[in-house]
Amino acid sequence: MTMQAPISIAPGHVLPPRYITRHVGIFGATGTGKTSTAATLARGLACPVLILDAKGDLGGLGRPLVPWRHAQLSVSLMGADALARALDLSEAQAGALHIALAWASDRGWPLHTLADLRGALNGVLTAPDVGAAYGLVSPQSVRAVQRSILRLERGSPWAFGPRVMDPAKGQGVAVLQASDLAAVPGLYGAFVADLLGRTFDRLGEVGDRGAAGLVIMIDESHLVFSGCPPALVQRIESVVRLIRSKGVGLVFISQSPADLPDSILAQLGSRIQHGLRAATPRQQAAARAAAETMPGNVTAADVLGLGTGEALLSLPDDRGVPKPAAVARVHFSDLAPVEVEAPPVHFSDAPPPPDLAQVEAVEVAKLAPRWAWPSGWQVIGGAAGFYGLALALALAR
C-alpha cells in the first residue's frame, strides 16, 4: 500500500490521504493560480500520477509523454460511443458506426486505425447479411462517417493506432502532452472517456484503502463534456462514481464548476475554487453557481473577490465530511517551461489518407445504378464509330 502523508494545500488546510479517491475539483479563471495549485497537489502525491496537459503548461511536473508514441486510441477498444464523440457524428451516423464495429467484432477483425475502420464500413455496405442480422445501414450515413474519418486522418493521423496507454503501469509523475489532442474538436473528450473506461476495466477492487494507488489529473476538463452525447456522459459518470473503489482518484481542472455536469460535480469530495471574472451575464451566473455549490455561507462576491493565489477551500475532515469553505492562500509551486513536442507531419504507422474527391468517386461508383442514360459525348462517340465502320465496309466492296 502506498504510504501517503496528508497533502498541505494551504497553511492550515490539508487533504487527508484516504479521501483523495473521492476526487478533487480545481476551478478558477485564467491567471488565478489553478496551475500552481495542481502542481502543489501533484507534488504532494506519493502514488503514480498521470496528468493530461491540454494547454502545455504542466509539462515541468514530470516525465513527458506524447500521444503518437505512448497513448494512441484503438478503434476497437474505445467503443462506438467514444468514437462517435471523436468523429462528431449524428445519431443516424453513430448507428451506422455501431453496426460496423459489431459486424467487425463478430468476425474477429481487430480495428486499431482509422484505415481499419474505413475497411469495416466498406464491408458493411457490401456484405449481404448485414441488414437482416444488425439492421439497415444507410449508404448516406456511411459516407458521412467516412468524411468524418477523413477529417481526423488529415488533422491527426497519429492519434489512432496500437500504442494504447495503461495508466496502471505508470510510475512517478507522467505528463501527457495533450494539446494536439485538444486542438481537434471532440478528440480530447473521446480520449479521456476511453482512458477512464479502460483504467476502470483493468483494475481490480481494492475497497476503502488508506490512500490512492493512482491519480489522474484532467486539465481543461470542460472539453470532455462540451457537446458530449448523453450516453457517453452517463458512462463517464458511472466510472467517476465507481472508480474510487479501485483506488483511483480523479482531479478535474477547469475554469468554472458550471463546466462539469451536475452528476460529476456531485462526486467531488474536495473543492478548490480560485477567483472568477464576471464581465458578462453568463459569467455572473457562473460565479453565483460556484458560490451556491460551495459548503458554507459563500456568496458570488466572495468568489469574485479572490486574488491571484487565493482560493476558497472545502476539504473533507477526518470523517469525510466537507468542511465549510474558507479563504486561504494556496502554496505556490513554480513550474519550469517545457517545450511541447510537435506531432510528426508524416506518420509512418498510418497510411496516407485518401483524397476527398477520390473517396467520393469510389463511393458514387459503388452506389451507381447498373443502367444510365448515355452522356452527350458517349452518343457522339458511338455515332462516329458506327459511321466509320459503315464507310470501311463500303470501301472494302
C-alpha positions in Angstrom: 0.0 0.0 0.0 1.3 3.5 -0.8 2.4 5.5 2.2 0.7 8.8 1.7 1.1 11.7 4.1 -1.6 14.4 4.3 -1.2 16.9 1.5 -0.9 20.5 2.6 -2.8 22.7 0.1 -2.5 25.9 2.1 -1.4 26.8 5.6 -3.8 25.1 8.0 -5.6 23.2 5.2 -4.7 19.6 4.4 -6.2 16.9 2.3 -6.5 13.6 4.2 -4.9 10.7 2.3 -7.9 8.4 2.4 -10.2 10.9 0.7 -8.1 11.6 -2.3 -10.1 8.9 -4.1 -13.2 11.0 -3.5 -12.0 13.2 -6.3 -11.0 16.9 -6.4 -12.1 19.9 -8.4 -9.8 22.8 -9.1 -11.6 25.8 -10.6 -10.8 29.4 -11.5 -10.3 31.9 -14.3 -7.1 32.0 -16.3 -4.3 33.5 -14.3 -5.8 33.0 -10.8 -3.5 30.1 -9.7 -5.1 26.8 -10.9 -1.9 25.6 -12.5 0.2 26.3 -9.3 -2.5 24.5 -7.2 -2.5 21.5 -9.5 1.3 21.4 -9.2 1.2 21.5 -5.4 -1.3 18.6 -5.4 0.7 16.5 -7.9 4.0 17.0 -6.0 2.4 16.0 -2.7 1.1 12.7 -4.0 3.1 9.5 -3.3 1.3 7.3 -5.8 1.7 7.3 -9.6 0.2 10.4 -11.2 -0.9 10.9 -14.8 -1.5 14.5 -15.9 -3.4 15.2 -19.1 -1.9 18.5 -20.1 -4.3 20.1 -22.5 -2.6 23.5 -22.7 1.1 22.6 -22.4 1.7 24.5 -19.1 2.1 21.4 -16.8 5.0 19.7 -18.6 7.5 20.6 -15.9 5.9 18.4 -13.3 7.1 15.0 -14.6 8.2 12.7 -17.4 6.8 14.0 -20.7 4.7 11.6 -22.9 3.4 12.3 -26.4 0.3 10.6 -27.8 1.8 9.3 -31.0 4.4 7.2 -29.1 2.7 6.5 -25.8 -1.1 7.0 -25.9 -2.9 6.2 -29.1 -6.5 5.4 -29.5 -7.6 2.0 -30.7 -10.9 1.9 -32.6 -12.0 -1.4 -31.2 -11.1 -0.7 -27.6 -12.6 2.7 -27.3 -16.0 1.6 -28.4 -18.7 3.2 -30.6 -19.8 6.0 -28.1 -16.4 7.5 -27.6 -15.5 7.1 -31.3 -18.8 8.8 -32.3 -17.7 11.7 -30.0 -14.3 12.0 -31.7 -15.9 11.9 -35.2 -18.7 14.3 -34.2 -21.5 12.1 -35.6 -25.2 12.5 -35.7 -27.5 9.8 -34.2 -28.0 8.1 -37.5 -24.3 8.2 -38.3 -23.5 6.8 -34.9 -25.9 4.0 -35.5 -24.1 3.0 -38.7 -20.8 3.1 -36.7 -22.3 0.8 -34.0 -23.3 -1.7 -36.7 -19.9 -1.6 -38.4 -18.0 -2.2 -35.2 -20.3 -5.0 -34.1 -20.0 -6.6 -37.6 -16.2 -6.4 -37.5 -16.1 -7.7 -33.9 -18.3 -10.8 -34.7 -15.8 -11.6 -37.4 -12.7 -11.3 -35.2 -11.3 -8.3 -37.0 -9.1 -6.1 -34.8 -9.7 -2.4 -35.7 -6.8 -0.2 -34.5 -6.5 2.6 -37.1 -8.9 4.7 -39.0 -8.0 2.8 -42.1 -9.2 -0.3 -40.4 -12.5 1.4 -39.6 -12.9 2.6 -43.2 -12.5 -1.0 -44.3 -15.1 -2.2 -41.9 -17.6 0.5 -43.2 -17.0 -0.6 -46.8 -17.5 -4.2 -45.8 -20.8 -3.4 -44.1 -22.0 -1.8 -47.4 -21.2 -4.9 -49.5 -22.0 -7.7 -47.1 -25.3 -9.4 -47.9 -26.3 -10.4 -44.3 -25.9 -7.1 -42.5 -29.4 -5.8 -42.9 -31.0 -9.0 -41.5 -28.5 -9.5 -38.7 -27.7 -6.0 -37.5 -30.2 -3.6 -39.1 -30.4 -1.5 -42.1 -27.4 0.7 -42.9 -27.9 3.8 -45.0 -25.2 4.4 -47.6 -25.6 8.1 -46.9 -24.8 7.6 -43.2 -21.7 5.5 -44.1 -20.5 8.2 -46.5 -20.9 10.9 -43.8 -18.9 8.7 -41.3 -16.2 8.3 -43.9 -16.0 12.1 -44.4 -15.6 12.5 -40.6 -12.8 9.9 -40.7 -11.1 11.9 -43.4 -11.2 15.0 -41.1 -9.3 13.1 -38.4 -6.9 11.5 -40.9 -6.0 14.9 -42.2 -5.8 16.6 -38.8 -4.3 13.9 -36.5 -3.2 10.8 -38.4 -1.0 9.8 -35.3 -4.0 9.7 -32.9 -5.2 6.1 -33.7 -3.0 3.0 -33.6 -1.9 0.1 -31.4 0.1 2.1 -28.8 -2.6 2.2 -26.1 -1.7 3.6 -22.7 -2.2 1.7 -19.5 -2.0 4.3 -16.6 -2.0 1.5 -14.0 1.6 0.6 -15.1 2.9 4.1 -14.6 5.5 5.3 -12.0 6.0 8.7 -10.6 4.5 11.7 -12.3 3.9 11.5 -16.0 2.6 14.3 -18.1 0.8 13.5 -21.4 1.2 16.4 -23.8 -2.4 16.5 -24.9 -2.5 20.0 -26.5 -2.6 18.4 -30.0 -5.5 16.2 -29.0 -7.3 19.2 -27.5 -6.8 21.1 -30.8 -9.1 18.7 -32.7 -12.8 19.1 -31.7 -14.1 16.1 -29.9 -10.8 14.2 -29.9 -9.6 15.1 -26.4 -13.0 14.3 -24.8 -13.1 10.9 -26.6 -9.5 10.2 -25.4 -10.3 11.0 -21.8 -13.5 8.9 -21.8 -11.6 6.0 -23.4 -8.8 6.3 -20.9 -11.1 6.4 -17.8 -13.1 3.4 -19.1 -10.1 1.2 -19.8 -8.5 2.1 -16.5 -11.7 1.1 -14.7 -12.0 -2.2 -16.6 -8.4 -3.2 -16.0 -8.1 -2.5 -12.2 -9.5 -4.8 -9.5 -11.5 -3.8 -6.5 -9.4 -2.6 -3.5 -12.1 -1.2 -1.3 -11.6 1.8 1.0 -7.8 1.6 1.1 -5.7 4.1 3.1 -4.5 6.1 0.1 -4.9 6.3 -3.7 -3.0 3.9 -5.8 -3.3 6.2 -8.9 -4.4 9.7 -9.6 -5.4 11.1 -13.0 -5.5 14.9 -13.4 -7.7 16.1 -16.3 -6.8 19.6 -17.4 -9.4 21.7 -19.3 -12.0 19.1 -18.3 -14.8 21.2 -19.8 -13.6 19.9 -23.2 -14.6 16.4 -22.1 -18.2 17.3 -21.6 -18.8 20.1 -24.1 -21.1 18.6 -26.8 -20.7 15.1 -25.3 -23.6 12.7 -26.2 -25.8 11.8 -23.2 -24.9 8.1 -23.4 -21.2 8.9 -23.1 -21.8 11.4 -20.2 -23.6 8.6 -18.3 -20.7 6.2 -19.0 -18.2 8.7 -17.6 -20.5 9.5 -14.6 -20.6 5.7 -13.8 -16.8 5.4 -14.0 -16.3 8.5 -11.8 -18.7 7.2 -9.2 -17.2 3.6 -9.1 -13.5 4.0 -9.8 -12.8 5.2 -6.3 -13.3 1.6 -5.1 -10.4 0.6 -7.3 -8.0 3.1 -5.6 -8.1 5.8 -8.3 -8.6 9.5 -7.6 -9.6 12.0 -10.3 -8.7 15.7 -10.3 -10.9 17.9 -12.6 -9.3 21.2 -13.6 -11.5 23.8 -15.3 -12.5 27.4 -15.2 -15.9 27.1 -13.5 -17.9 24.3 -11.7 -20.6 25.0 -14.3 -18.3 23.4 -16.9 -19.0 20.0 -15.4 -22.3 18.1 -15.4 -24.1 18.2 -12.1 -23.7 14.4 -11.8 -19.9 14.8 -12.0 -19.8 17.8 -9.7 -21.7 15.9 -7.0 -18.9 13.3 -6.9 -16.2 15.8 -5.9 -15.3 15.4 -2.2 -12.8 18.3 -2.3 -13.2 21.7 -3.9 -10.6 24.4 -4.5 -12.2 27.5 -6.0 -9.9 30.2 -7.3 -11.3 33.6 -8.4 -13.7 34.0 -11.3 -14.3 37.0 -13.6 -17.8 38.3 -14.3 -17.7 40.6 -17.3 -20.8 39.1 -18.9 -24.2 37.9 -17.6 -23.2 34.3 -18.2 -20.0 34.7 -16.2 -22.0 36.4 -13.4 -24.4 33.4 -13.4 -21.4 31.0 -13.2 -20.0 33.0 -10.2 -23.3 32.6 -8.4 -23.4 28.9 -9.2 -19.9 28.4 -7.9 -20.8 30.2 -4.6 -24.0 28.3 -4.1 -22.4 24.9 -4.6 -19.6 25.5 -2.0 -20.3 24.3 1.5 -20.8 27.1 4.0 -22.1 30.7 3.6 -20.4 31.7 0.4 -21.5 34.5 -1.9 -20.7 35.4 -5.5 -18.9 38.4 -4.2 -16.6 36.1 -2.2 -15.7 34.2 -5.4 -15.2 37.4 -7.5 -13.1 39.0 -4.8 -10.4 36.3 -4.7 -6.9 37.5 -5.7 -4.3 35.6 -7.6 -3.1 32.6 -5.5 -6.1 32.8 -3.2 -8.8 30.2 -3.1 -11.9 29.1 -1.3 -11.1 25.6 0.1 -13.6 23.0 1.1 -11.7 19.8 2.1 -13.0 16.8 3.9 -12.4 16.4 7.7 -11.2 13.1 9.3 -14.8 11.7 9.0 -15.0 12.6 5.3 -17.5 15.5 5.8 -16.6 18.5 3.6 -15.6 21.5 5.7 -17.3 24.9 5.2 -15.4 26.8 2.6 -12.6 29.2 3.9 -10.4 31.6 2.1 -6.7 30.7 2.1 -3.6 31.4 0.1 -2.6 28.2 -1.7 1.0 27.1 -1.6 2.9 28.4 -4.6 4.6 25.9 -6.9 6.9 27.1 -9.6 6.9 25.4 -13.0 9.8 25.5 -15.4 8.6 25.9 -19.0 8.9 22.8 -21.2 8.9 22.8 -24.9 5.9 20.8 -26.3 7.0 18.3 -29.0 5.1 18.8 -32.2 3.4 15.8 -33.9 5.1 14.3 -36.9 4.0 15.7 -40.3 4.1 12.3 -41.9 3.2 9.4 -39.5 4.7 6.1 -40.6 2.2 3.9 -38.8 -0.7 5.4 -40.7 -1.3 5.0 -44.4 -1.6 8.3 -46.3 -5.2 9.4 -46.2 -7.1 9.3 -49.4 -8.2 12.4 -51.2 -11.7 13.5 -50.6 -12.6 13.6 -54.3 -11.3 10.1 -54.7 -13.3 8.9 -51.7 -16.5 10.4 -53.1 -15.8 9.0 -56.6 -15.3 5.5 -55.2 -18.5 5.7 -53.1 -20.5 7.0 -56.0 -19.3 4.3 -58.3 -20.3 1.7 -55.8 -23.8 3.1 -55.4 -24.4 4.0 -59.1 -27.2 2.0 -60.9 -26.3 -0.6 -63.4 -28.0 1.3 -66.2 -27.8 5.0 -67.0 -28.7 7.3 -69.9 -25.6 7.8 -72.1 -23.8 11.2 -71.9 -23.6 13.5 -74.9 -20.0 12.6 -75.7 -20.9 8.9 -75.5 -23.7 9.5 -78.1 -21.3 11.4 -80.4 -18.6 8.8 -80.0 -21.0 5.9 -80.7 -22.3 7.6 -83.8 -18.8 8.3 -85.1 -17.9 4.7 -84.6 -21.0 3.5 -86.4 -20.4 5.7 -89.5 -16.7 4.9 -89.6 -17.5 1.2 -89.7 -20.0 1.7 -92.5 -17.5 3.6 -94.6 -14.9 0.9 -94.1 -17.3 -1.8 -95.3 -18.2 0.3 -98.4 -14.6 0.8 -99.4 -13.9 -2.9 -98.9 -16.5 -3.8 -101.6 
